Amino acid sequence: MDRREMLKFSAATLASTLQPSAMAVAKERASSLASQAVEQWGIFEIALEGPATGNPFQEVTLAATFTHEHRSIEIKGFYDGDGVYRIRFMPDMQGVWTCISTSSAKQLNGHRTQFVCTAPSPGNHGPVTTAHRFHFLYADGTAYFPFGTTTYALLFASDEDAATSLTAMKGVFNKTRACVLPKPLGQGPQMLPFPSSGAQVDGRGGTNDYTRFNPAYFRLLEKRILELQSAGIEADCILFHPYDAWGYKTMPPEADDFYLRYVVARLAAYRNVWWSIANEYDLIKARTTADWDRFFRIVQAEDPYSHLRSIHHSAVIYDHSKPWCTHASLQSYDFEKSAERRAAWNKPIIYDEIQYEGDVERRWGNLSAEEMTRRFWLAAVRGVYASHGEVFIAEETGPHAHEPSWSDAGRLRGESAPRIRFLHDLIAAHTHVGLNEFEGSYYLSSGSPNELYLWYFDDHRPARYEFPLPNTANFEATLIDPYAMTQTKLDGTFSGKSRISLPSRPYQAILFRKVSDVTGKPTGKAPTPEVQD
């Protein structure tokens, strides 16, 4: 063996001894990444031990920079009590992410880690955003039609009440409005978000320490938000409200801002979170318009994922054209003003409070199921959205005695919910965007020009009607009874002016869907339909 061959042999021997080591390192790295795999729009969380003395809520800063390829995002952390600090991150791109922490505390500074973001699991469509001016989409492009409800106390209700409420919501509603700060439940002392000294009387009273938080309260909120997420329900989190018994609606400005930053740091990584800055903001007299504007700006700046943002009113409508509003949230049922509002705000509109189905004596709380259903249809054909609510007088005896109302996370007792879902499914089956209102029809009509037309007759009951369809296409027609939840497909196809016999009952609808282009003359008078009773 000459010297050259000897060198080749030595190099091959060295390579053979090094190769297993390199492979072992690669396998170890792959195993480490696999053990820290997080699905797209899931949550990657870092938990670190740090200072527990003094006031860590205010005295310690913590953040982490997450990097994927050329893109970096700074995420703020929060103190979770007992010396534990957390950073939560919702990755929106698949692949390897790295991160490094920065902190004012030496123990928390400079921690490095990495994880791999995998494909989302079935049912995970990502966060909801606005699209097509007046509508909504999930991040993966799936259409989202907000057909929500109202359960103010859900996030801090008992496990039993929350489970009852969640069971009734599943498969019916895809959004609920819920308060972050507590409201009195009338069930004795309640868990509160801030430490409080002094005994609570019937769940009220006490002196608040606005420089600290009660982490256990926020862990309960997170548990509820995850339960909603698992059920495919968006959590429209109400940050302020006037239904207060502990002084939260009159916190000093620095406490307001401190609270908002903490809530956003804890909750923003949950993909199903929306931000409602306030419910009936104008009833909180200690706040000015400048305050509400400031709250919007804080939430917008602190939220790295740009979750949806709105504010709800009692009498004075907020200026929803302001850039930090992503959509309008209204307490009203004057749907006839929707076109004007859409033109002024150029944003989606959700009529989040259209009064309540129920039987209480207050004028806002005794709608029939028929009227609640009607209002959802009036919203839909105007190209806007609505939210459900329900309040029934509590039963005095029996298995449901003194239980909370649905609006406070109790049992669903009304009859409009399945009819609301029927409308949602009808829209979802026929459009990938949403309905847009059409002008110039005596009866309400909406849809997509030359493709889809939906007429709703409201309280009118015509025995026949001539529909001005385009004469360039053939349409199939389906007669709809919104309350009976029936659909009757009519024989034949229709084109141009088509007179159709109707059942002469109020609250009926008819849907026309294009099936082909016209190849010959438009069809004439349509046959009389057979209607299901």
C-alpha positions as CSV (number, residue, x, y, z in Angstrom):
1,M,0.0,0.0,0.0
2,D,1.6,3.3,-1.1
3,R,1.4,6.6,0.8
4,R,-1.5,7.9,-1.3
5,E,-3.6,4.8,-0.7
6,M,-2.7,4.9,3.0
7,L,-4.1,8.5,3.2
8,K,-7.3,7.5,1.4
9,F,-7.7,4.6,3.8
10,S,-7.1,6.8,6.9
11,A,-9.7,9.4,5.6
12,A,-12.3,6.7,5.0
13,T,-11.7,5.3,8.5
14,L,-12.0,8.7,10.0
15,A,-15.2,9.4,8.1
16,S,-16.7,6.1,9.2
17,T,-16.0,7.0,12.8
18,L,-17.4,10.5,12.5
19,Q,-20.5,9.6,10.5
20,P,-22.5,7.8,13.2
21,S,-21.9,10.8,15.5
22,A,-23.2,13.2,13.0
23,M,-26.2,11.0,12.3
24,A,-26.8,10.7,16.0
25,V,-26.8,14.5,16.4
26,A,-29.2,14.8,13.5
27,K,-31.5,12.2,14.9
28,E,-31.4,13.9,18.3
29,R,-32.2,17.2,16.8
30,A,-35.1,15.7,14.8
31,S,-36.4,14.0,17.9
32,S,-36.2,17.2,19.9
33,L,-38.2,19.0,17.2
34,A,-40.7,16.3,17.0
35,S,-41.2,16.4,20.8
36,Q,-41.9,20.1,20.4
37,A,-44.3,20.0,17.4
38,V,-47.1,22.5,17.4
39,E,-49.8,22.6,14.8
40,Q,-50.3,25.8,12.7
41,W,-52.5,28.2,14.7
42,G,-52.0,26.1,17.8
43,I,-50.1,27.3,20.9
44,F,-46.4,27.0,21.7
45,E,-45.8,27.9,25.3
46,I,-42.6,28.6,27.2
47,A,-42.7,28.3,31.0
48,L,-39.7,29.8,33.0
49,E,-38.9,30.1,36.7
50,G,-38.0,33.6,37.8
51,P,-38.3,36.1,40.6
52,A,-41.2,35.6,43.0
53,T,-40.6,38.4,45.5
54,G,-41.7,42.0,45.2
55,N,-44.3,42.6,42.5
56,P,-43.3,40.5,39.5
57,F,-46.5,41.7,37.6
58,Q,-45.0,45.2,37.4
59,E,-41.3,44.9,38.2
60,V,-40.3,42.2,35.7
61,T,-40.4,42.5,31.9
62,L,-40.4,39.4,29.7
63,A,-40.6,38.9,25.9
64,A,-39.3,36.5,23.2
65,T,-38.5,36.9,19.6
66,F,-39.8,34.1,17.4
67,T,-38.1,33.6,14.0
68,H,-39.1,31.6,11.0
69,E,-36.8,32.0,8.0
70,H,-36.6,35.8,7.4
71,R,-39.5,36.8,9.6
72,S,-39.3,37.7,13.3
73,I,-42.2,38.4,15.8
74,E,-41.8,39.8,19.3
75,I,-44.2,38.2,21.8
76,K,-44.7,39.6,25.3
77,G,-44.8,37.2,28.3
78,F,-46.7,37.5,31.6
79,Y,-46.3,36.5,35.2
80,D,-48.5,33.5,36.2
81,G,-47.9,33.5,39.9
82,D,-45.7,31.3,42.2
83,G,-42.5,32.3,40.4
84,V,-43.7,31.0,37.0
85,Y,-43.5,33.2,33.8
86,R,-45.1,32.2,30.5
87,I,-44.8,33.2,26.9
88,R,-47.4,32.0,24.5
89,F,-47.1,32.0,20.7
90,M,-49.5,31.1,17.9
91,P,-47.4,30.1,14.8
92,D,-49.1,31.0,11.5
93,M,-46.5,29.4,9.2
94,Q,-45.4,25.8,9.0
95,G,-41.7,24.9,9.4
96,V,-39.0,25.4,12.0
97,W,-39.3,28.3,14.5
98,T,-36.6,29.4,16.8
99,C,-36.9,31.8,19.7
100,I,-34.9,33.6,22.4
101,S,-36.1,35.3,25.5
102,T,-35.3,38.8,26.7
103,S,-36.0,40.0,30.2
104,S,-35.1,42.5,32.9
105,A,-34.5,39.5,35.2
106,K,-31.3,37.6,34.6
107,Q,-33.0,34.2,35.3
108,L,-35.4,34.8,32.4
109,N,-33.0,36.3,29.9
110,G,-31.4,34.5,26.9
111,H,-33.3,31.3,26.9
112,R,-33.3,29.7,23.5
113,T,-35.5,27.0,22.1
114,Q,-37.0,25.8,18.8
115,F,-40.0,23.8,17.6
116,V,-41.6,22.7,14.3
117,C,-45.0,24.0,13.2
118,T,-47.0,21.2,11.6
119,A,-50.1,21.2,9.4
120,P,-53.3,22.1,11.3
121,S,-55.5,19.3,12.5
122,P,-59.0,18.8,11.1
123,G,-61.4,21.6,12.2
124,N,-58.6,24.1,12.8
125,H,-59.0,26.8,10.2
126,G,-57.1,29.4,12.1
127,P,-58.3,32.8,13.4
128,V,-61.2,34.7,11.7
129,T,-60.5,37.8,9.8
130,T,-62.5,40.2,7.6
131,A,-62.8,39.7,3.9
132,H,-64.6,40.9,0.8
133,R,-65.4,44.2,2.5
134,F,-68.5,43.1,4.5
135,H,-67.8,39.5,5.4
136,F,-65.5,37.1,7.2
137,L,-63.0,34.3,6.5
138,Y,-60.9,31.9,8.5
139,A,-57.1,32.2,8.0
140,D,-57.0,29.2,5.7
141,G,-59.6,30.7,3.4
142,T,-62.6,28.8,4.7
143,A,-65.8,31.0,4.8
144,Y,-67.0,32.0,8.2
145,F,-70.5,33.2,8.8
146,P,-70.9,34.6,12.3
147,F,-74.2,33.2,13.8
148,G,-73.5,33.8,17.4
149,T,-75.2,34.0,20.8
150,T,-74.7,35.8,24.1
151,T,-73.4,34.2,27.3
152,Y,-72.0,37.0,29.4
153,A,-70.9,34.9,32.4
154,L,-69.6,31.9,30.5
155,L,-65.9,32.5,31.1
156,F,-66.2,32.6,34.9
157,A,-69.3,30.5,35.5
158,S,-69.2,27.2,37.4
159,D,-68.0,24.1,35.6
160,E,-71.6,22.7,35.7
161,D,-73.2,25.8,34.3
162,A,-70.5,26.3,31.7
163,A,-70.8,22.6,30.6
164,T,-74.6,23.0,30.2
165,S,-74.2,26.1,28.1
166,L,-71.4,24.7,26.0
167,T,-73.4,21.5,25.2
168,A,-76.3,23.6,23.9
169,M,-74.1,25.8,21.8
170,K,-72.3,23.0,20.0
171,G,-73.4,22.6,16.4
172,V,-75.8,25.6,16.7
173,F,-73.8,28.8,17.3
174,N,-70.3,29.5,16.1
175,K,-69.6,32.6,18.2
176,T,-70.5,33.8,21.7
177,R,-70.1,37.1,23.5
178,A,-68.6,36.7,27.0
179,C,-67.3,39.1,29.6
180,V,-63.7,39.0,30.8
181,L,-64.3,41.0,33.9
182,P,-66.9,39.4,36.2
183,K,-70.5,40.4,36.7
184,P,-72.4,39.5,39.9
185,L,-74.0,36.1,39.7
186,G,-75.9,36.3,43.0
187,Q,-74.3,33.0,44.2
188,G,-72.2,34.4,47.0
189,P,-68.5,35.3,46.9
190,Q,-66.9,35.0,43.4
191,M,-63.4,34.5,42.2
192,L,-62.0,37.9,41.1
193,P,-59.3,39.1,38.6
194,F,-57.6,41.4,41.1
195,P,-56.6,40.6,44.7
196,S,-59.2,42.1,47.0
197,S,-59.2,42.8,50.8
198,G,-62.3,42.9,52.8
199,A,-65.2,40.4,52.9
200,Q,-67.5,40.1,49.9
201,V,-71.2,40.4,50.6
202,D,-73.4,38.4,48.2
203,G,-70.4,38.4,45.8
204,R,-69.9,42.2,46.1
205,G,-67.5,44.6,47.8
206,G,-63.9,44.6,48.8
207,T,-60.9,46.8,48.2
208,N,-59.0,46.1,45.0
209,D,-55.2,46.0,44.5
210,Y,-54.9,47.1,40.8
211,T,-51.1,46.5,40.8
212,R,-51.5,42.7,40.8
213,F,-53.7,40.0,39.3
214,N,-55.2,36.8,40.5
215,P,-53.7,34.2,38.0
216,A,-56.3,31.6,39.0
217,Y,-59.1,33.7,37.6
218,F,-57.4,34.1,34.3
219,R,-56.6,30.3,34.1
220,L,-60.3,29.7,34.4
221,L,-60.9,32.1,31.5
222,E,-58.3,30.2,29.4
223,K,-60.0,26.9,30.2
224,R,-63.3,28.2,28.9
225,I,-61.8,29.7,25.8
226,L,-60.1,26.3,25.0
227,E,-63.5,24.6,25.6
228,L,-65.1,26.9,23.1
229,Q,-62.2,26.4,20.6
230,S,-62.7,22.6,20.8
231,A,-66.3,23.1,19.9
232,G,-65.6,25.4,17.0
233,I,-66.9,28.5,18.7
234,E,-65.3,31.9,18.5
235,A,-64.9,33.8,21.9
236,D,-65.9,37.4,21.5
237,C,-64.2,38.6,24.7
238,I,-65.8,41.7,26.2
239,L,-63.1,43.7,28.0
240,F,-65.2,46.2,29.9
241,H,-68.9,46.4,30.8
242,P,-71.1,48.4,33.2
243,Y,-72.6,45.4,35.1
244,D,-70.0,45.8,37.9
245,A,-70.1,45.3,41.6
246,W,-66.4,45.8,42.5
247,G,-65.4,49.1,41.0
248,Y,-63.8,47.9,37.8
249,K,-65.7,50.4,35.7
250,T,-64.0,53.2,37.6
251,M,-60.4,52.0,37.7
252,P,-57.8,54.7,37.3
253,P,-56.3,55.0,33.8
254,E,-53.1,53.3,34.6
255,A,-55.0,50.3,36.0
256,D,-57.1,50.1,32.8
257,D,-54.0,50.1,30.6
258,F,-52.2,47.6,32.9
259,Y,-55.2,45.2,32.7
260,L,-55.5,45.4,28.9
261,R,-51.8,44.6,28.4
262,Y,-52.0,41.6,30.8
263,V,-55.2,40.2,29.2
264,V,-53.8,40.5,25.7
265,A,-50.5,38.9,26.7
266,R,-52.4,35.9,28.2
267,L,-55.2,35.4,25.7
268,A,-54.0,36.6,22.3
269,A,-52.4,33.3,21.3
270,Y,-55.8,31.5,21.3
271,R,-56.9,31.5,17.7
272,N,-60.7,31.8,18.5
273,V,-60.3,35.1,20.5
274,W,-62.0,38.3,19.3
275,W,-61.8,41.6,21.2
276,S,-64.9,43.5,22.1
277,I,-63.6,46.6,23.8
278,A,-66.8,47.1,25.8
279,N,-70.4,46.1,26.1
280,E,-72.7,49.2,26.2
281,Y,-69.6,51.4,26.4
282,D,-71.7,54.5,26.7
283,L,-73.2,53.4,30.0
284,I,-69.7,53.5,31.6
285,K,-69.9,57.2,32.5
286,A,-66.4,57.4,33.9
287,R,-64.9,56.8,30.5
288,T,-64.6,59.3,27.6
289,T,-64.4,58.7,23.8
290,A,-60.7,59.5,24.1
291,D,-60.4,56.6,26.7
292,W,-62.2,54.2,24.4
293,D,-59.9,55.2,21.5
294,R,-56.9,54.6,23.7
295,F,-58.1,51.2,24.7
296,F,-58.5,50.3,21.0
297,R,-55.0,51.5,20.3
298,I,-53.5,49.5,23.2
299,V,-55.2,46.3,22.2
300,Q,-54.2,46.8,18.5
301,A,-50.5,47.5,19.5
302,E,-50.2,44.6,22.0
303,D,-51.9,41.9,19.9
304,P,-49.3,40.5,17.4
305,Y,-52.0,38.5,15.6
306,S,-54.5,41.4,14.9
307,H,-57.6,39.6,16.2
308,L,-60.9,41.2,15.3
309,R,-61.8,44.3,17.3
310,S,-65.2,46.0,17.9
311,I,-67.2,47.9,20.5
312,H,-70.8,47.6,21.5
313,H,-73.2,50.5,22.4
314,S,-76.4,51.1,24.3
315,A,-77.7,54.4,22.8
316,V,-74.7,56.2,21.3
317,I,-73.1,54.4,18.3
318,Y,-69.4,54.5,18.3
319,D,-67.7,55.8,15.1
320,H,-66.9,52.5,13.5
321,S,-65.1,54.1,10.6
322,K,-62.0,54.6,12.9
323,P,-59.1,52.5,11.7
324,W,-58.8,50.3,14.8
325,C,-62.3,48.9,14.4
326,T,-62.3,45.8,12.2
327,H,-66.1,45.5,12.1
328,A,-69.2,47.2,13.7
329,S,-71.0,45.6,16.7
330,L,-74.5,47.1,17.1
331,Q,-77.3,47.0,19.7
332,S,-80.2,47.5,17.3
333,Y,-82.5,45.8,14.9
334,D,-83.0,48.7,12.4
335,F,-81.7,46.6,9.6
336,E,-83.1,48.9,7.0
337,K,-80.2,51.3,7.8
338,S,-77.6,48.6,6.9
339,A,-76.8,49.8,3.4
340,E,-76.2,53.3,4.6
341,R,-74.0,52.0,7.4
342,R,-72.0,49.7,5.2
343,A,-71.4,52.6,2.8
344,A,-70.2,54.8,5.6
345,W,-68.0,52.3,7.5
346,N,-67.0,50.0,4.6
347,K,-66.8,47.1,7.1
348,P,-68.7,44.1,8.1
349,I,-71.6,44.7,10.5
350,I,-72.9,42.4,13.2
351,Y,-76.1,43.3,15.0
352,D,-74.8,41.7,18.2
353,E,-77.8,42.6,20.3
354,I,-81.2,42.5,18.6
355,Q,-83.1,42.0,21.9
356,Y,-83.7,38.6,23.6
357,E,-86.0,35.7,23.2
358,G,-87.7,35.2,26.5
359,D,-90.5,36.1,28.9
360,V,-89.1,38.8,31.3
361,E,-91.1,42.0,31.8
362,R,-88.4,44.3,30.4
363,R,-89.2,45.3,26.8
364,W,-85.9,43.9,25.5
365,G,-86.4,40.5,26.9
366,N,-89.6,38.9,25.7
367,L,-89.3,38.2,22.0
368,S,-91.0,35.1,20.6
369,A,-88.9,32.5,18.8
370,E,-90.7,33.5,15.6
371,E,-89.6,37.1,16.0
372,M,-86.0,36.2,16.8
373,T,-85.9,34.0,13.7
374,R,-87.4,36.8,11.6
375,R,-84.8,39.2,12.7
376,F,-82.0,36.9,11.7
377,W,-83.5,36.7,8.2
378,L,-83.9,40.4,8.0
379,A,-80.2,40.8,8.8
380,A,-79.1,38.1,6.3
381,V,-81.0,39.6,3.4
382,R,-79.5,43.0,4.1
383,G,-76.0,41.5,3.8
384,V,-75.2,41.8,7.6
385,Y,-75.1,39.4,10.6
386,A,-77.0,39.1,13.9
387,S,-76.4,37.5,17.3
388,H,-78.9,35.6,19.5
389,G,-79.8,36.2,23.1
390,E,-82.2,34.6,25.6
391,V,-83.6,35.5,29.0
392,F,-86.4,33.5,30.7
393,I,-87.7,33.9,34.2
394,A,-85.9,31.5,36.5
395,E,-88.0,28.5,37.6
396,E,-88.9,28.5,41.4
397,T,-89.2,24.7,41.8
398,G,-88.1,21.5,40.0
399,P,-84.8,20.3,38.7
400,H,-83.9,23.7,37.1
401,A,-84.9,25.9,40.1
402,H,-83.0,29.1,40.3
403,E,-80.6,28.2,37.6
404,P,-79.0,31.1,35.6
405,S,-80.5,32.3,32.4
406,W,-78.8,31.5,29.1
407,S,-77.4,35.0,28.9
408,D,-75.4,34.2,32.1
409,A,-74.4,30.7,30.8
410,G,-77.3,28.6,31.8
411,R,-79.7,26.2,30.0
412,L,-81.0,27.0,26.5
413,R,-84.8,27.1,26.7
414,G,-86.0,29.0,23.6
415,E,-86.9,27.6,20.2
416,S,-85.2,30.0,17.8
417,A,-81.7,28.4,18.0
418,P,-82.3,25.5,15.6
419,R,-84.0,27.9,13.1
420,I,-81.0,30.2,13.3
421,R,-78.7,27.3,12.5
422,F,-81.0,26.4,9.6
423,L,-80.4,29.8,8.1
424,H,-76.6,29.5,8.7
425,D,-76.5,26.2,6.9
426,L,-78.6,27.5,4.0
427,I,-76.2,30.4,3.4
428,A,-73.1,28.3,3.9
429,A,-74.4,25.7,1.4
430,H,-75.0,28.3,-1.4
431,T,-72.3,30.9,-1.0
432,H,-68.6,31.0,-0.2
433,V,-68.6,34.6,0.9
434,G,-71.9,35.9,2.2
435,L,-75.0,37.6,1.1
436,N,-75.1,41.1,-0.4
437,E,-78.2,43.3,-0.4
438,F,-79.7,44.2,-3.8
439,E,-81.5,47.5,-4.4
440,G,-84.8,48.2,-6.1
441,S,-87.0,45.3,-4.9
442,Y,-90.2,45.8,-2.9
443,Y,-89.5,42.6,-1.1
444,L,-86.1,42.0,0.4
445,S,-83.7,40.2,-1.9
446,S,-80.0,39.4,-1.7
447,G,-77.4,37.1,-3.1
448,S,-74.8,37.2,-5.9
449,P,-75.8,38.9,-9.1
450,N,-76.6,36.5,-12.0
451,E,-75.8,33.5,-9.8
452,L,-77.9,33.4,-6.6
453,Y,-81.0,35.3,-5.5
454,L,-82.8,35.0,-2.2
455,W,-86.2,36.7,-1.7
456,Y,-87.6,37.0,1.8
457,F,-91.3,38.2,2.1
458,D,-91.2,39.1,5.8
459,D,-94.8,39.6,7.1
460,H,-96.2,39.8,3.6
461,R,-98.2,36.8,2.3
462,P,-98.5,37.0,-1.5
463,A,-100.2,34.1,-3.3
464,R,-98.0,34.8,-6.3
465,Y,-95.1,37.0,-7.3
466,E,-93.3,37.9,-10.5
467,F,-89.6,37.6,-10.0
468,P,-87.3,39.7,-12.2
469,L,-84.6,37.2,-12.9
470,P,-81.9,37.7,-15.6
471,N,-82.9,36.3,-19.0
472,T,-79.4,35.2,-19.6
473,A,-79.4,32.2,-17.3
474,N,-81.6,29.3,-16.1
475,F,-82.3,29.1,-12.4
476,E,-83.7,26.4,-10.2
477,A,-86.0,27.5,-7.4
478,T,-86.5,26.4,-3.8
479,L,-89.3,27.5,-1.6
480,I,-88.2,27.9,2.0
481,D,-90.2,28.1,5.3
482,P,-87.8,29.6,7.8
483,Y,-89.7,28.6,10.9
484,A,-90.7,25.1,9.8
485,M,-87.2,24.7,8.5
486,T,-88.4,23.1,5.2
487,Q,-87.1,23.4,1.6
488,T,-89.3,22.5,-1.3
489,K,-87.6,22.4,-4.7
490,L,-89.9,23.6,-7.5
491,D,-90.2,21.8,-10.8
492,G,-88.5,23.2,-13.9
493,T,-86.1,26.1,-14.3
494,F,-86.8,29.8,-14.5
495,S,-85.4,32.7,-16.5
496,G,-86.4,36.3,-17.1
497,K,-89.7,37.5,-15.5
498,S,-91.1,34.4,-13.8
499,R,-94.5,34.4,-12.0
500,I,-94.6,31.8,-9.3
501,S,-97.5,30.8,-7.1
502,L,-96.7,31.0,-3.4
503,P,-98.4,29.5,-0.3
504,S,-99.9,32.8,0.9
505,R,-98.3,32.6,4.3
506,P,-96.0,35.3,6.0
507,Y,-92.3,34.9,6.6
508,Q,-91.7,32.7,3.5
509,A,-88.6,32.8,1.3
510,I,-87.5,31.6,-2.1
511,L,-84.0,30.9,-3.4
512,F,-83.0,30.9,-7.0
513,R,-79.7,29.3,-8.0
514,K,-78.2,29.5,-11.5
515,V,-77.9,26.0,-13.1
516,S,-76.9,27.0,-16.7
517,D,-76.7,29.7,-19.3
518,V,-79.7,30.2,-21.6
519,T,-79.4,28.4,-24.8
520,G,-82.8,29.1,-26.2
521,K,-85.7,31.4,-25.3
522,P,-86.4,32.2,-21.6
523,T,-88.9,30.0,-19.9
524,G,-92.4,31.3,-19.5
525,K,-94.9,31.0,-16.7
526,A,-93.7,28.6,-14.0
527,P,-95.7,25.7,-12.7
528,T,-97.5,25.9,-9.4
529,P,-95.3,24.4,-6.7
530,E,-96.2,21.7,-4.2
531,V,-95.5,23.1,-0.8
532,Q,-94.7,21.1,2.3
533,D,-96.8,21.9,5.3
